[in-house]
Amino acid sequence: MSTPVHDDPLAKERSHLAASRSALRAMREDVESLDITDVTANWVNAAVLENQIEERIKALADLSETPLFFGRLDYLHAPGAEQAEGAEGERFYVGRRHVHDADGDPMVIDWRAPVSQPFYQASKKNPLDVALRRRFGYTGGDLTAYEDEHLSDPTEAATTSKLLQQEIERPRVGPMRDIVATIQPEQDEIVRAGLSGSVCVQGGPGTGKTAVGLHRVAYLLYAHRERLARTGTLVIGPNKSFLHYIEQVLPALGELTVRQATVDDLVAHVEVRGADEATAAVIKGDARMARVLRRALYSHVTLPTEGVVVVRGSRRWRVAAYELEEIVRELLARDIRYGAAREALPQRIAHAVLVQMERAGEAPDDRVQNAVARNAAVKAVVKTVWPQVDPAKLVLRLLTDADFLAEHAEGILTGEEQKAVLWVKPARSVMSAKWSPADAVLIDEAADLIERTHSLGHVVLDEAQDLSPMQYRAVGRRCTTGSATVLGDLAQGTTPWATRSWTEALAHLGKEGAVVEELTAGFRVPTDVIAYASRLLPHIAPGLTPVASIRENPGFFEVREAAEGTADVLAACRELLEREGSVGLIAADARVPELAAALGAAGVGFVGPGEETTRTTRLTLVPASLAKGLEYDYVVLDEPRAVVDGEPDERTGLRRLYVCLTRAVSGLIVTHATELPPQLR
């Protein structure tokens, strides 16, 4: 005999899930049925409104494989009425987005709402007026289990949530998922930090720093939607593969307007076709280059030696050379953008003429001043004294003209440093130049010295430890009037110019007042794996707190000597493919072609980083240089020694190896035919 629905808690929860899905569908249908014919004044308004409606429909999509709610809170009292005698408690279902019924009553509360915060923060020690916290378990989109914590019951001991642990350790295939069901208290505090302040998160592998950054964006869009709709938000990642990996997290939370880019995308003023030697790249990325550029730019300003005569009708008005010099010196002293000062100069000259007109008894207005500013004689003075400068041409001259560079780098760069950044073969033009990524950043700096870069409301900068000081400046000018969330791990810095301290990095970013938070609890990397990788920390980041894995499952870990070379590597891949989840084969960049050929010959299907895995093709072949930020359930790491040797110096190589060792969520097999680096032994 079956249990009646009203006596079966799981059946009741399934019924609420079904009703919530129906309510969400009705919300979407209401938006789809909107008729805007009578509310739009013109086609522009109609197009804008239609776009807003389309975005709203997308945000209300019901993803069949994604649970609509993942938790429930039963309060002891009505929120805000804790002290009211006899106040009845309320029940809230916590989910990815708000859902209400036909009467407007909430059926699911957005995880970002204040009333949902106790789901993440409440504990036995501090129940926050929560009587019961219920977590739900799902298979696909089907509710299959629940688990209760009676937080206000002193007789019930605190326990570790099995459903929470299972969700953290659940195998994954495809792109990164949201973590709204598993956010931990220390993560939640960072997620809900205010918009006005900037936050820097130092987090080791598997601590969830990327997910925290993305969920912080989602929270800020919820809490400050109107403001950020005007000013914009941006997520910056290290490469296209990484951005592809994370691109579905925000849409799954109903946020569709956040732009994603790399630093190279932001500074793409010229086509990058070249590359620098490490020494040159480090110097070009040094913050001192900003001073060199500023000197070079303002060297174009010359003090006038002659006055200017403006003819209007039968009258001639003369502004003496000393007056022009005072105007130019005043503009220089104001320290405004080069372009803004250049635009102000003709108006200042025109104002000096208008003063003379008024003294002569005339009554000129703004139209007269604008006409004087456009006078040919005034234009000629401006062209001579404060000429236009193209930022790319300025950088090109610095990198190709030794005398010009020496003049403006004197006392800033040494002779050897100047020699290192000069091009061996000077380019004839901006178009023919083989610009490097570091050159593009210099051009962006020059462009900002001329015209102010547009500032956004909030910027998330992930894998920040790999940026140069000049790259930090490029990001910082995109949020001069907004805030930033900086995410990174000093131990994973794999560029010659990698960040040495967050204090220094935040200063270059222009966010010296940012709060630095450290995440040390590892949710994704198994205990044995992170312990093995942490052997490298004293050599790559002494003093940094090692990640402590809190997973109950220790994971699968093994180091194998590959006597048969690639055959043993393929055997390890086949072994892991028999398990559930994604598999990554990570190798030094130079070894990838050989391994790709071996996989193809053996009939083992694989994809590259950023390409979608499928149920039948779950293996990704990953060059070590692209592994950062990516995760796989199981990893085969090929030849650690080759990973280290593939970098310009040992410290960078060991950091690259640390990154590769910590990409596994459930298991790692290290294969090596050559001797392991001594730091691992």
Steps between C-alpha positions, in 0.01 A plus 500: 500500500648837395556782748265799451675806361417707810689245716799459266748790538685414179177484303393837641831654397469351151152646479636843595771462235241417234283795606803731497592390147143570391514843662830578325350393170202731563739789579677441171173476307385829654811671365465331160142624469583864565367736231719808469316654204336776702790580735783582257527847353733407214691211348807566716299463822332193355834338417637572848190363669494191279862430591420538871209260465717245319762522776229455763365192322849349489549574870176314579607186314445177694813288461375143529830364636538782754306482830259791540563506875761325710408590856229596744502721808241473777524805725402501866340841453403720210816676371523841666261394777731287711409687816125506440318272739301230321639582154474201269800375309517496120632249249712595200632288216843623389587476131685651207234760422177640639176323405153618601148367450206668329429708814860621520585290804854360491543129434880516466720772649808617314817376676626861500206639702578597862248246628703224329833589661446281811497198267875559464583665833283332764660242729430317827698768682320784322169373354387849387141419601491199267320199642572268207730508200414242236732409211375319193673238290437471127569262216490717191199721561313245715480548875616173656597569863497750782699556817398702809695697757306618807720797576302630797473160671771483770457125538599426139874481434656683206575268208669525161251514216530193278302665220728805515808278483355301209422818307854633554654172386251427219676407172481763231496495123504819296529862614513634854178494702367744756552421869191665649409178682843462661621852584680492834473772768845649428421501128157656560653792689715583197211451257280746691765766560377847402536654156690807617806307623745285306592149613809290430469124551815294544393141453690182436386228258148372559401771749229630268640850440382513137151388597497754783592777257227406254237466771608838636418651159159332509437628853604857414272499194216394728573756772598792272333417169407852389841644576692218329261505206625855436868446573555140385684196634792303359666165575865476392662158459846381395405352162211404272499137619447614858223742404325225304528274804324751731261665253188301604516578873337845490231411241402204722435758772290713266771762435553557128652847474851447640775540244800266504844578359873445535744783568617463139140565388487822703817645347443387141582836338737328254537154354741291709726294276826490694644383829762632741792330663434458872742780594336752268149395609586552866635851435206598280267374771673702771301792641796729428399488133199716587736781600701457179182519292379809682828680445503404132142614449533840665828567322279588203373809685714809425471841657394770249761754394266730307159649567186441297287755315128431455318701232126555544339738258703820503654435840824318578551345842846395615587251774865545593749213516536533878120465541499188281787360706304558822200314353714205392682482834169511687362210295817300561477567874140379516620148411196419287498262204713609204200498266274687743765768545541529124124553462503760779788701353308675214218584742749657743653706218151604388414602856807726508372665179151544648643675805657754264170538313313572823759759603443667163128529574374203302263235642611167350315178592585129488443488126772760450739306726440181303553684174832641626607153616441375145693788344777387264768692689399340830493155340849556365629586848340188651644280225848634567492523878288197591496265199287188468683179591408149391566254788623218273737733316633628833580147620645407161741794518606408854575141397684588179674834565787447744558874551130570566484212750822608671375857537178399675624191689797681654507435873220246467640213292865400491691491174479120494124512557457750219702279269286199596170661397621656174398311189786346304317560172303827515158491336411757237146558621243409763331262256816310408633475858507158664352610831535278807237463776713724725516765224121504480482574872741793453279637224199469731687697767584770245141510379381557857749783547336666200132414556344357818409130481136418570454373857264218598302446817668173593781287360593144598863417426576126518843332501633844585836376623626472142455867409781751461479839672410663166223245447367578848493866401307410183238317708495768770408779259193293403371536857633834624150605606386147585617209713687179431515138611854368457548122504824310495761281661856627541626140481355464149678797343656362181623809315845658543322812629263312736367687803719484810246643744136606492587832663721586205247371246210697653708817494556462125128429459418822684314311775739538794209492744373159389442239770713186452321176591664158505321175419689195629227233515524275194166372373603363163851352518536165685713482815774278358532708185523839672746359756726380218479830311565697820854358510577772245373793711825564696676540163240713319315699767667474840276620781175432314247293696454156340149401398334258740261265322172453688374225272401175664603309189883496494493449123707282272870578470793312352847571361605256225826454319418482128739230381309471171481877439179617334353149521487530879349847472224367272441212741451746786252702290300188411493397866358834611249511213340190650396719794218754496594859420739709294866412439783742421836395357737784588846519347780743426410699188787343302367149565140567396548422125657162579222410745231619258645272230514208744139550608386520139691185404349316795147611411452692825277801437592833659434874480709808570457754782188708452333235282189330632538148635216254447383179661700305244805728481603591853877539454658845458864535391631808680830683441648595837491867404119490472421287808457788742145544627374175344380195695441136412369213707811300418838610368796323346806722535770409251871559577521758782865563415404608147241741643771666713754505217248663267519829689778764485609443861459231765281701736250575225519136390425374850205738523371369168536147637307597814215621279498175299507280811192670645253472212352167620174488694484126572825337394849551356749271331849641448699316229871554443775335299758760606593575859255705705603849610688473833247733666237224465715218628 
